[in-house]
Amino acid sequence: MKQLSLASTYFVKKPKQTRREKFLLKMDAVVPWARLLVTLP
């Protein structure tokens, strides 16, 4: 069995980030979710 390098294992396990995932990461950074969820009943 051929040993994988660290770089190749990184690319194997991490697929390309979708537009949706990028958007959700930006929303998590911008919106204060903890405070917003506290105010909801």
Stockholm file with secondary structure:
# STOCKHOLM 1.0

chainA/1-41         MKQLSLASTYFVKKPKQTRREKFLLKMDAVVPWARLLVTLP
#=GR chainA/1-41 SS CCCCCHHHHHHHHSCCCCHHHHHHHHHHHHSCHHHHHHHCC
#=GC SS_cons        CCCCCHHHHHHHHSCCCCHHHHHHHHHHHHSCHHHHHHHCC
//
